[in-house]
Amino acid sequence: MDAMNIVSVTQLLASQDYGLDAPKLNVLVPDAKNYSVLLLQPQARIEADKAGIRNKNKALAGAQFGMFLEKAIASNADLVVTPEYSTPWNVLRKVINVAVKGPAVRKLWALGCESIRYSELQQFRDEISEHAIVIFEEMVSDDSRFVDPLAYVFRTAESHGDGRLKLVVLVQFKTHAMSDDHDFERNLLQCGNNVYQFGCYGTEITLTSLICSDVFGFTDEIAKRVYDRSLILHIQLNPDPRHQKFLECRAKLLGLSGDNTEIICLNWASDVEFWIDCEHKEWRNNSGSAWYGKMPEFDFADATLSKNHRRGLYYTSLKCHRAHVLFFNFNPSVYCLTVSKVARVGVPGPVGRRRGPQLDDVFNWENDTWASITSLNDGFLAIVENCGDAADQVRDVFMDSPLACERLLALCAGNAAEKHDWFLPSILDSFSLDQGELINRITFCQDRHPDSSRFRMLRLRRCAQLWSILQSHELPEALKAGDNGFVLTWKPEAPHQNLLCAGGERATVMYLGEDSDNATVERTYRNARERIRITMKEEAADRAKHRVVLWYCDTNGSIQRYWKPPFIDRQRDESEHDIGRIS
């Protein structure tokens, strides 16, 4: 199999064949300005046969992608991206031929296009030659096969004469076929070798794109040639974006030193429907579209993350690479974002912060147009009833803040963390991704993996059981102040407590279920008290520690309470972990 060949766009355009300058693109300028991004995650109704892979409903695809590109022009977005096999060639032809629109100067479109035969691409080049220069890798034309193309569209100047602006369509081909039950691409795909790189690697921000299964040829050496101060686009039509090869590709990029690497993985929406030679298949897949980055100054403010969440962008932490991963809602939508540059050079520190992507607007296809909407469904309200009689309280917390809701549920389920800042999004367990990237977020619950579903259900049902215990079991004297009523809640001013009594006192209550041994029960109780001790003033901490109560289910199926009354001979401000402690 031929090796992937990284080709400099600057050198390609400067060659004698084209005589063009390198495009000056806003996304690649390492200054203090942000840039705008427009992404389309379409609904997938796809057909495939010997002629290629394309949208099944041509009229609908023509309308949706046509209006998407009109929106790209109207919004003047700096970077516009569509996933693999998505954009119809007729739409691109119309945008270029009718009024010679396309992107403005300094803008870049990276459009995953429907498959096309090499001879048809040659014909497309000739048809629009009056309006655009079309460039692609030379291959032998084979009408029994098709190519999987990514079309970069941009404007740049001639390097000679009066420097007139030219519209350029630079087409990159997939380099490695995807495997499937039908060996469809293996039998019919004509692969290329060239992967184009915008910018000068090592001195500027660069942009490089992979097309889905290109990851099969993505080596450590290639990673070293594209990762630094780079934005990597990975467009896909992928039933399993967490396949080991895709995880390994991201690991190769994020595992190298430095923090100036960002990856945009853009797949189709979930629940792809595929017709291969008229045989219908439903993938029942996760979308997995996400933005990966290692920004050290990431904006963790609750207001920022909650705003992103409501609009359909959900934070998680990939700790093995110290990376931030923000997943897009899995449903079909157009996303409009403002993003800080991958690198900022010569910029004063106070204005050089890389906050990460901010989701400004989201559009759904309604009434034959892309309509702006205020929020996307994260799925939580459909499962909150698993909190039983506590569901209304949990729902209220969620409506105020999805982050507060995750923290409340973590405490209710018996948070055993030692760190007093356990509730930060970069630390909280439900926000953490393992190397397999399973999403355990409670309030973004579109990941259908059984392990993720179990994690969410365990947390919700422990909350339900805890509330049932609070209503039906004898409470210790320290909680009797709540006899007039209490409510489950979480507030940043009392991060280690999750119960508010009618009299204003707060408490920490937890239920560990039936799968916790004695050591876990003891450790959870001590850590809960210790977190309070080190974050509150002495007298307040004394009172709050006595209102830490834990329940669990023993091997006989009986609910047991774990709570220690205060001792008068203990030393004030004594650590819960001191050797020789009496209490």
C-alpha positions as CSV (number, residue, x, y, z in Angstrom):
1,M,0.0,0.0,0.0
2,D,1.4,3.4,-1.0
3,A,2.5,5.8,1.8
4,M,0.6,8.9,2.6
5,N,2.4,11.9,1.1
6,I,2.2,15.3,2.8
7,V,2.2,18.0,0.2
8,S,2.7,21.7,0.9
9,V,-0.1,23.8,-0.6
10,T,2.3,26.8,-0.7
11,Q,4.8,24.8,-2.8
12,L,2.1,23.3,-5.0
13,L,0.5,26.6,-5.9
14,A,3.9,28.3,-6.5
15,S,4.8,25.7,-9.0
16,Q,5.2,26.6,-12.7
17,D,1.8,24.9,-13.5
18,Y,-0.2,27.4,-11.4
19,G,1.9,30.5,-10.4
20,L,-0.3,31.3,-7.4
21,D,0.6,32.7,-4.0
22,A,-0.1,30.8,-0.8
23,P,-3.6,31.8,0.4
24,K,-3.7,34.1,3.4
25,L,-6.3,32.5,5.6
26,N,-7.6,34.0,8.9
27,V,-7.7,30.6,10.6
28,L,-3.9,30.3,10.1
29,V,-2.8,33.7,11.4
30,P,-1.4,33.3,15.0
31,D,-2.7,36.6,16.3
32,A,-5.0,37.6,19.1
33,K,-8.1,37.6,16.9
34,N,-10.6,34.7,17.1
35,Y,-11.9,33.0,14.0
36,S,-15.4,31.8,13.0
37,V,-16.3,28.2,12.1
38,L,-19.4,26.8,10.4
39,L,-19.9,23.0,10.6
40,L,-22.7,20.8,9.1
41,Q,-23.5,17.5,10.7
42,P,-26.2,16.2,8.3
43,Q,-28.8,13.6,8.7
44,A,-27.5,10.5,6.9
45,R,-29.7,8.8,4.3
46,I,-27.1,7.4,1.9
47,E,-27.1,5.1,-1.0
48,A,-24.2,3.3,-2.5
49,D,-23.6,1.2,-5.7
50,K,-20.9,0.7,-8.3
51,A,-21.4,4.3,-9.3
52,G,-20.4,5.6,-5.9
53,I,-21.7,6.9,-2.6
54,R,-24.1,9.8,-2.4
55,N,-27.2,11.3,-0.7
56,K,-30.3,9.2,-1.3
57,N,-32.6,12.2,-1.5
58,K,-31.0,14.4,-4.1
59,A,-33.6,17.2,-3.9
60,L,-33.3,17.4,-0.1
61,A,-29.5,17.3,-0.1
62,G,-29.4,20.0,-2.8
63,A,-31.6,22.3,-0.7
64,Q,-29.8,21.7,2.6
65,F,-26.3,22.0,1.3
66,G,-27.2,24.8,-1.0
67,M,-28.6,26.8,1.9
68,F,-25.7,25.8,4.1
69,L,-23.2,27.3,1.6
70,E,-25.4,30.4,1.3
71,K,-25.2,30.7,5.1
72,A,-21.4,30.3,4.9
73,I,-21.2,33.2,2.4
74,A,-23.6,35.4,4.3
75,S,-21.9,34.8,7.7
76,N,-18.5,35.2,6.2
77,A,-17.3,32.3,8.2
78,D,-13.5,31.8,8.3
79,L,-13.7,28.0,8.1
80,V,-16.5,25.9,6.7
81,V,-16.5,22.1,7.0
82,T,-18.8,19.3,5.9
83,P,-18.3,15.5,6.5
84,E,-17.1,12.8,4.2
85,Y,-19.3,11.9,1.1
86,S,-21.8,14.7,1.9
87,T,-21.7,17.8,-0.3
88,P,-23.3,17.3,-3.8
89,W,-21.1,18.4,-6.7
90,N,-24.0,20.1,-8.3
91,V,-24.4,22.4,-5.3
92,L,-20.7,23.3,-5.4
93,R,-20.9,23.8,-9.2
94,K,-23.9,26.1,-8.8
95,V,-22.3,28.2,-6.0
96,I,-19.2,28.7,-8.2
97,N,-20.9,29.2,-11.6
98,V,-23.9,31.4,-10.5
99,A,-22.5,34.8,-9.7
100,V,-19.1,33.3,-9.0
101,K,-19.7,33.3,-5.3
102,G,-17.7,30.8,-3.2
103,P,-15.7,32.0,-0.2
104,A,-14.4,35.5,0.3
105,V,-10.7,36.2,0.5
106,R,-9.0,34.8,3.6
107,K,-11.8,32.2,4.1
108,L,-11.5,28.4,3.6
109,W,-14.1,25.8,2.8
110,A,-13.2,22.2,3.4
111,L,-16.1,20.2,1.9
112,G,-16.4,16.5,2.0
113,C,-18.1,15.8,-1.3
114,E,-20.1,12.9,-2.7
115,S,-18.0,10.3,-4.5
116,I,-17.1,11.0,-8.2
117,R,-15.3,9.2,-10.9
118,Y,-11.9,10.6,-11.9
119,S,-13.1,11.3,-15.4
120,E,-16.1,13.1,-14.0
121,L,-13.9,15.3,-11.9
122,Q,-11.9,16.1,-15.0
123,Q,-15.1,17.2,-16.6
124,F,-16.1,19.3,-13.6
125,R,-12.7,21.0,-13.9
126,D,-13.4,21.9,-17.5
127,E,-16.9,23.1,-16.8
128,I,-16.0,25.7,-14.2
129,S,-12.6,26.7,-15.7
130,E,-13.9,30.2,-16.5
131,H,-14.6,30.8,-12.8
132,A,-12.2,28.6,-10.8
133,I,-8.9,26.7,-11.0
134,V,-9.4,23.1,-10.1
135,I,-6.4,21.2,-8.9
136,F,-6.1,17.5,-8.0
137,E,-3.6,14.7,-7.9
138,E,-2.8,13.0,-11.2
139,M,-4.0,9.4,-11.5
140,V,-5.0,7.0,-14.2
141,S,-8.7,7.4,-15.0
142,D,-10.6,4.3,-14.1
143,D,-14.4,4.5,-14.7
144,S,-14.9,1.2,-12.8
145,R,-13.9,3.0,-9.6
146,F,-14.7,6.3,-7.8
147,V,-12.7,8.7,-5.6
148,D,-13.7,9.9,-2.1
149,P,-12.9,13.7,-2.4
150,L,-12.4,16.6,0.0
151,A,-12.7,19.9,-1.9
152,Y,-10.8,22.9,-0.4
153,V,-12.2,26.1,-1.8
154,F,-10.4,29.4,-1.3
155,R,-9.2,32.6,-3.1
156,T,-5.6,33.5,-3.7
157,A,-3.6,35.9,-5.9
158,E,-1.6,35.2,-9.0
159,S,2.1,35.5,-8.2
160,H,2.8,37.4,-11.4
161,G,1.3,40.3,-13.3
162,D,-1.2,42.4,-11.4
163,G,-1.8,39.7,-8.8
164,R,-5.4,39.1,-9.7
165,L,-7.4,37.0,-7.3
166,K,-8.3,33.5,-8.4
167,L,-10.9,31.1,-7.0
168,V,-9.2,27.7,-6.4
169,V,-10.7,24.3,-5.8
170,L,-8.1,21.9,-4.5
171,V,-9.3,18.3,-4.3
172,Q,-7.8,15.8,-1.9
173,F,-8.6,12.0,-2.3
174,K,-8.9,9.5,0.5
175,T,-5.7,7.4,0.7
176,H,-7.0,4.2,2.4
177,A,-10.2,2.3,1.8
178,M,-12.6,1.6,4.7
179,S,-13.4,-2.0,5.5
180,D,-17.0,-3.2,5.7
181,D,-19.1,-6.3,5.3
182,H,-19.4,-5.8,1.6
183,D,-15.7,-4.8,1.0
184,F,-17.4,-1.9,-0.8
185,E,-14.5,0.7,-0.8
186,R,-11.9,-2.0,-1.1
187,N,-13.4,-3.2,-4.4
188,L,-14.4,0.2,-5.8
189,L,-12.4,3.1,-4.3
190,Q,-9.6,4.6,-6.3
191,C,-7.2,5.9,-3.6
192,G,-4.9,8.8,-3.8
193,N,-1.6,9.5,-2.0
194,N,-1.5,13.2,-1.4
195,V,-2.6,14.9,1.8
196,Y,-2.4,18.7,1.5
197,Q,-1.0,21.0,4.2
198,F,-1.8,24.7,4.4
199,G,0.7,27.0,6.0
200,C,4.5,26.5,6.5
201,Y,5.0,23.7,9.1
202,G,7.3,24.7,11.9
203,T,7.0,28.5,11.5
204,E,3.2,29.0,11.1
205,I,-0.1,27.5,12.0
206,T,-0.9,24.7,9.6
207,L,-4.1,23.0,8.6
208,T,-4.2,19.4,7.4
209,S,-7.2,17.1,6.8
210,L,-7.7,13.4,7.0
211,I,-10.6,11.6,5.3
212,C,-12.0,8.9,7.6
213,S,-10.0,5.7,7.1
214,D,-6.9,7.6,6.2
215,V,-6.0,6.8,9.8
216,F,-5.0,3.3,8.6
217,G,-1.9,4.9,7.0
218,F,-1.3,7.5,9.7
219,T,2.1,6.7,11.2
220,D,4.0,8.2,14.0
221,E,6.3,9.9,11.5
222,I,3.4,11.6,9.7
223,A,2.0,12.7,13.1
224,K,5.3,14.5,13.8
225,R,5.0,16.3,10.5
226,V,1.5,17.7,11.0
227,Y,0.8,18.1,14.8
228,D,2.7,21.2,16.0
229,R,0.8,24.5,15.9
230,S,-1.8,22.7,13.7
231,L,-5.5,22.3,13.2
232,I,-6.4,18.8,12.0
233,L,-9.7,18.2,10.3
234,H,-10.9,14.6,10.3
235,I,-14.1,14.3,8.2
236,Q,-15.9,11.0,8.4
237,L,-18.8,8.8,7.4
238,N,-18.1,6.4,10.2
239,P,-20.2,3.8,12.1
240,D,-17.6,3.5,14.9
241,P,-15.6,6.8,15.5
242,R,-14.2,5.1,18.6
243,H,-12.6,2.2,16.6
244,Q,-9.1,1.5,17.8
245,K,-7.5,2.9,14.7
246,F,-9.3,6.2,15.1
247,L,-8.4,6.4,18.8
248,E,-4.7,5.6,17.9
249,C,-4.7,8.4,15.4
250,R,-5.8,11.0,17.9
251,A,-3.4,9.5,20.5
252,K,-0.5,10.0,18.1
253,L,-1.4,13.7,17.6
254,L,-2.3,14.5,21.2
255,G,0.4,12.4,22.8
256,L,3.2,14.5,21.4
257,S,4.7,17.3,23.4
258,G,3.2,20.8,23.3
259,D,-0.3,22.1,23.5
260,N,-0.8,23.7,20.1
261,T,-2.7,20.8,18.5
262,E,-6.4,20.9,17.8
263,I,-8.6,18.3,16.0
264,I,-12.0,18.7,14.6
265,C,-13.7,15.3,14.0
266,L,-16.8,15.8,11.9
267,N,-19.1,12.8,11.3
268,W,-22.6,12.6,10.1
269,A,-25.4,12.7,12.7
270,S,-26.3,9.5,14.6
271,D,-28.5,6.8,13.2
272,V,-27.2,6.6,9.7
273,E,-29.4,4.7,7.2
274,F,-27.5,3.2,4.3
275,W,-28.7,1.5,1.1
276,I,-26.0,-0.6,-0.5
277,D,-27.2,-2.0,-3.8
278,C,-30.8,-1.4,-2.5
279,E,-30.1,-3.4,0.7
280,H,-31.2,-1.2,3.6
281,K,-29.0,-1.0,6.8
282,E,-29.5,1.0,10.0
283,W,-26.2,1.7,11.8
284,R,-27.7,2.8,15.1
285,N,-24.4,4.6,15.7
286,N,-23.2,7.5,17.8
287,S,-22.1,10.5,15.8
288,G,-19.0,11.3,17.8
289,S,-18.3,14.6,16.2
290,A,-16.0,16.5,18.6
291,W,-13.4,19.2,19.1
292,Y,-10.2,18.1,20.7
293,G,-7.6,20.5,22.1
294,K,-4.9,21.0,24.8
295,M,-5.5,24.7,25.5
296,P,-3.8,25.4,28.9
297,E,-6.0,28.5,29.5
298,F,-9.3,26.8,28.7
299,D,-12.4,28.6,29.9
300,F,-13.9,26.4,32.6
301,A,-16.4,29.0,33.9
302,D,-19.7,27.4,34.6
303,A,-21.5,30.1,32.7
304,T,-19.4,29.3,29.6
305,L,-19.7,25.6,29.7
306,S,-23.5,25.8,30.5
307,K,-24.0,28.1,27.6
308,N,-22.2,25.7,25.3
309,H,-24.2,22.8,26.8
310,R,-27.6,24.3,26.2
311,R,-26.7,25.0,22.5
312,G,-25.3,21.5,21.9
313,L,-21.6,21.4,22.8
314,Y,-20.6,19.2,25.8
315,Y,-17.4,19.3,27.8
316,T,-15.4,16.2,28.7
317,S,-11.8,15.7,29.8
318,L,-9.4,13.2,28.1
319,K,-7.0,12.9,31.0
320,C,-4.6,10.4,29.4
321,H,-3.6,13.2,27.0
322,R,-4.4,16.2,29.3
323,A,-6.9,17.2,26.5
324,H,-10.3,18.9,26.4
325,V,-12.9,17.2,24.3
326,L,-16.1,18.9,23.4
327,F,-18.7,16.7,21.8
328,F,-21.4,18.0,19.5
329,N,-25.0,17.0,20.0
330,F,-25.5,13.8,17.9
331,N,-28.5,15.0,16.1
332,P,-28.5,16.8,12.6
333,S,-27.6,20.4,12.9
334,V,-25.5,23.3,11.7
335,Y,-23.0,24.7,14.3
336,C,-21.6,28.2,14.3
337,L,-18.7,28.7,16.6
338,T,-16.1,31.3,17.6
339,V,-12.7,29.8,18.3
340,S,-9.3,31.1,19.6
341,K,-6.4,30.4,17.3
342,V,-4.4,27.2,17.7
343,A,-1.3,29.3,18.5
344,R,-0.8,32.9,19.3
345,V,2.7,34.3,18.6
346,G,3.9,37.7,19.8
347,V,0.7,38.4,21.5
348,P,0.6,40.0,25.0
349,G,-0.3,37.4,27.7
350,P,-3.6,39.0,28.8
351,V,-5.0,38.9,25.3
352,G,-3.4,35.6,24.3
353,R,-5.7,33.3,26.2
354,R,-7.0,30.2,24.2
355,R,-10.5,29.7,25.7
356,G,-11.5,26.9,23.5
357,P,-14.5,26.8,21.1
358,Q,-17.6,28.8,22.0
359,L,-20.9,27.7,20.3
360,D,-22.7,30.9,19.2
361,D,-25.6,29.5,17.3
362,V,-27.1,26.3,16.1
363,F,-29.5,25.7,13.2
364,N,-32.0,22.9,12.5
365,W,-33.7,22.1,9.3
366,E,-37.2,23.3,9.7
367,N,-39.8,24.3,7.1
368,D,-37.3,23.9,4.3
369,T,-34.7,26.2,5.8
370,W,-31.9,26.2,8.4
371,A,-33.7,27.8,11.4
372,S,-31.8,29.2,14.4
373,I,-32.8,27.5,17.7
374,T,-32.0,28.3,21.3
375,S,-31.2,24.9,22.5
376,L,-30.7,21.2,21.6
377,N,-32.1,18.2,23.4
378,D,-29.3,16.5,25.4
379,G,-31.6,13.6,26.4
380,F,-31.4,14.2,30.2
381,L,-35.1,15.1,30.7
382,A,-36.0,11.7,29.2
383,I,-34.1,9.8,31.9
384,V,-34.4,12.1,35.0
385,E,-37.5,10.1,36.1
386,N,-35.0,7.4,37.2
387,C,-34.4,9.7,40.2
388,G,-37.8,8.5,41.6
389,D,-39.4,11.0,43.9
390,A,-36.4,13.2,43.8
391,A,-36.8,13.7,40.0
392,D,-38.5,17.2,40.4
393,Q,-35.7,18.5,42.6
394,V,-33.0,17.1,40.3
395,R,-34.8,18.6,37.3
396,D,-34.9,22.0,38.9
397,V,-31.1,21.9,39.5
398,F,-30.5,20.8,35.9
399,M,-32.7,23.6,34.5
400,D,-30.5,26.1,36.5
401,S,-27.2,24.5,35.6
402,P,-26.4,21.1,34.0
403,L,-23.0,21.2,35.7
404,A,-24.5,21.7,39.1
405,C,-26.8,18.7,38.4
406,E,-23.8,16.4,37.7
407,R,-22.2,17.5,40.9
408,L,-25.4,17.0,43.0
409,L,-25.7,13.4,41.6
410,A,-22.1,12.7,42.2
411,L,-22.5,13.6,45.9
412,C,-25.7,11.7,46.2
413,A,-24.1,8.5,44.8
414,G,-21.2,8.7,47.4
415,N,-18.4,10.8,46.0
416,A,-15.2,9.3,47.5
417,A,-12.8,11.8,46.0
418,E,-10.0,13.1,48.2
419,K,-9.4,16.4,46.4
420,H,-11.4,19.3,47.7
421,D,-11.8,20.6,44.1
422,W,-13.4,17.3,42.9
423,F,-16.3,19.2,41.4
424,L,-14.2,21.0,38.7
425,P,-15.2,19.8,35.2
426,S,-11.6,18.7,34.5
427,I,-11.7,16.4,37.6
428,L,-15.4,15.3,38.1
429,D,-15.7,11.6,37.3
430,S,-18.7,11.9,35.0
431,F,-16.8,14.4,32.8
432,S,-13.8,12.1,32.4
433,L,-13.1,10.0,29.3
434,D,-11.0,6.9,29.4
435,Q,-8.8,5.9,26.5
436,G,-11.8,4.3,24.8
437,E,-13.6,7.7,25.0
438,L,-16.9,6.4,26.5
439,I,-19.0,9.4,27.4
440,N,-20.3,9.1,31.0
441,R,-21.8,12.6,31.2
442,I,-25.2,12.4,33.1
443,T,-26.8,15.4,31.5
444,F,-25.5,14.6,28.0
445,C,-26.8,11.1,27.6
446,Q,-26.7,10.3,23.8
447,D,-23.9,7.8,24.1
448,R,-25.6,4.4,23.8
449,H,-22.7,2.2,24.9
450,P,-23.9,-0.2,27.6
451,D,-21.2,0.9,30.1
452,S,-22.2,4.6,29.7
453,S,-25.8,3.7,30.1
454,R,-25.1,1.7,33.3
455,F,-23.0,4.5,34.7
456,R,-25.9,7.0,34.3
457,M,-28.5,4.7,35.6
458,L,-26.5,3.8,38.7
459,R,-26.1,7.5,39.5
460,L,-29.7,8.3,39.0
461,R,-31.1,5.3,40.9
462,R,-28.8,5.9,43.9
463,C,-30.3,9.4,44.0
464,A,-33.7,7.9,44.0
465,Q,-32.8,5.5,46.8
466,L,-31.2,8.2,48.9
467,W,-34.3,10.4,48.8
468,S,-36.4,7.4,49.8
469,I,-34.1,6.8,52.8
470,L,-34.4,10.4,53.8
471,Q,-38.1,10.2,53.8
472,S,-38.5,6.8,55.6
473,H,-35.5,6.2,57.9
474,E,-34.6,7.6,61.3
475,L,-32.2,10.5,60.8
476,P,-29.3,11.3,63.2
477,E,-29.8,14.3,65.5
478,A,-27.6,16.4,63.4
479,L,-30.2,16.3,60.6
480,K,-33.2,16.7,62.8
481,A,-33.2,20.4,62.0
482,G,-34.4,19.2,58.6
483,D,-37.6,17.7,60.0
484,N,-39.5,20.7,58.7
485,G,-38.3,19.8,55.2
486,F,-35.2,19.7,53.1
487,V,-34.3,19.7,49.4
488,L,-31.5,18.2,47.3
489,T,-29.4,21.0,45.8
490,W,-25.9,22.0,44.8
491,K,-24.4,25.5,45.0
492,P,-20.9,26.7,44.4
493,E,-20.7,28.4,47.8
494,A,-21.3,25.0,49.4
495,P,-19.7,22.6,47.0
496,H,-19.3,19.6,49.4
497,Q,-23.0,19.6,50.6
498,N,-26.1,18.5,48.7
499,L,-29.0,18.9,51.2
500,L,-30.5,22.2,52.2
501,C,-32.7,22.2,55.3
502,A,-35.7,24.4,55.8
503,G,-33.8,26.3,58.5
504,G,-31.0,27.2,56.1
505,E,-28.5,24.6,57.4
506,R,-26.8,22.4,54.8
507,A,-25.7,18.8,55.0
508,T,-24.0,16.1,53.0
509,V,-26.0,12.9,52.4
510,M,-24.9,9.9,50.3
511,Y,-26.1,6.5,49.3
512,L,-23.4,3.9,48.3
513,G,-25.7,1.1,47.1
514,E,-25.1,-2.6,47.7
515,D,-21.7,-2.9,46.0
516,S,-19.4,-1.0,48.5
517,D,-17.3,-2.8,51.0
518,N,-16.5,-1.5,54.5
519,A,-13.3,0.1,53.5
520,T,-15.0,2.0,50.7
521,V,-17.8,3.2,53.1
522,E,-15.2,4.3,55.7
523,R,-13.0,6.1,53.1
524,T,-16.0,7.9,51.5
525,Y,-17.2,9.1,54.9
526,R,-13.8,10.3,56.0
527,N,-13.1,12.1,52.6
528,A,-16.4,13.8,52.7
529,R,-15.7,15.2,56.2
530,E,-12.1,16.1,55.3
531,R,-13.1,18.1,52.2
532,I,-15.3,20.1,54.5
533,R,-12.6,20.6,57.1
534,I,-10.1,22.0,54.7
535,T,-12.5,24.4,52.9
536,M,-14.5,25.9,55.8
537,K,-13.8,27.9,58.9
538,E,-13.3,25.9,62.0
539,E,-16.6,26.4,63.8
540,A,-18.6,26.1,60.6
541,A,-16.6,23.0,59.6
542,D,-17.3,21.4,63.0
543,R,-21.1,21.8,62.5
544,A,-20.9,20.7,58.8
545,K,-18.9,17.6,59.5
546,H,-21.5,16.4,62.0
547,R,-24.1,16.7,59.2
548,V,-22.3,14.2,56.9
549,V,-24.4,11.0,56.8
550,L,-23.9,8.0,54.6
551,W,-26.1,5.0,53.9
552,Y,-25.4,1.7,52.2
553,C,-26.9,-1.7,51.6
554,D,-25.3,-4.6,53.5
555,T,-24.9,-8.2,52.3
556,N,-28.3,-9.1,53.8
557,G,-30.1,-6.4,51.8
558,S,-30.6,-4.1,54.8
559,I,-30.0,-0.4,54.7
560,Q,-27.3,0.7,57.1
561,R,-26.4,4.2,58.2
562,Y,-22.8,5.3,58.7
563,W,-22.5,8.3,60.9
564,K,-20.3,9.1,63.9
565,P,-21.4,11.5,66.6
566,P,-19.0,14.2,67.7
567,F,-16.5,13.4,70.5
568,I,-15.7,16.1,73.1
569,D,-12.0,15.1,73.3
570,R,-11.1,15.6,69.7
571,Q,-8.8,18.5,68.6
572,R,-10.5,21.2,66.6
573,D,-9.3,21.3,62.9
574,E,-7.8,17.8,63.3
575,S,-7.6,16.0,59.9
576,E,-9.9,13.1,59.3
577,H,-6.8,11.1,58.2
578,D,-4.6,11.8,61.3
579,I,-3.2,8.7,62.8
580,G,-4.5,8.1,66.3
581,R,-7.7,10.0,65.6
582,I,-10.4,9.2,68.2
583,S,-13.1,10.6,65.9
